[in-house]
Amino acid sequence: MKFSAYLRQKVEGSWQASFDHPFVTGVADGTLPLDAFQHYVLNDSYYLSVFAKVQALGAARATDMQTMSRMAFHAQGTYEAEMDLHRNFSVRLGISEEQKANFRPAPSAYNYANHLMAVAYTGTLGEIIAALLPCYWLYWEIGERYKGVQSPEPIYQDWINAYGGEWFGELVQEQINRLDALAELASEEEKRRMEQHFILSSDYEYSFWQMAYTLEQWPYAEHVAVAK
Ligand SMILES: Cc1ncc(CO)c(N)n1
């Protein structure tokens, strides 16, 4: 069995929970409150800026020019495609400059980003890809599941379309193949760490929906109390 297939099996439960999460089903059927999506967009913009940095750190860790160039291309892609999408959402959701200026990532977004950063600075390229892969792969599966779905909310429809696109599928497959190639060369000990990172990232993906859906804040958030 390919290492990617082995990992996919391991996270069946948490990925299914993501597919069934009211944030995800609410995007598709339009029942998700817009303030939850706004909370998601703000936190995801922060998350994606770290995601791109980790892709670039992966580029720096590569031992051949081809892999380095591809990882750098992926970092650029995150910046262009995903940040573009988010800029567009920010305008349509009416997120103000003040909201952006005062924004602090919620605990779950901050923890997930720091998990990726820790792996980027301490792990091998195989470990970095393993930590990044659920972000790609889970969203791709969501995009596939909701292909053909027409959400009553046009903003949500654009989000669904972004992850069901052909261009995204190709990027995901490339990273799955990269993970399998690196796993072939990895020791049992390294593969064990790759598995841990993949599972932890999958758990954080689930937490991210929950964070958005519950409008998660830091327990002590004076600025929120003052604003109310
Ligand atoms: C939290 C999260 N995971 C994955 C993606 C897809 O790249 C995203 N935009 N945000």
The ligand as an ORCA input file, in Angstrom:
! r2SCAN-3c Opt
* xyz 0 1
  C      -7.355     25.882      7.148
  C      -7.192     25.662      5.681
  N      -6.797     24.447      5.259
  C      -6.632     24.221      3.935
  C      -6.887     25.219      3.000
  C      -6.764     24.938      1.526
  O      -5.568     25.364      1.042
  C      -7.280     26.476      3.494
  N      -7.538     27.495      2.655
  N      -7.430     26.661      4.833
*
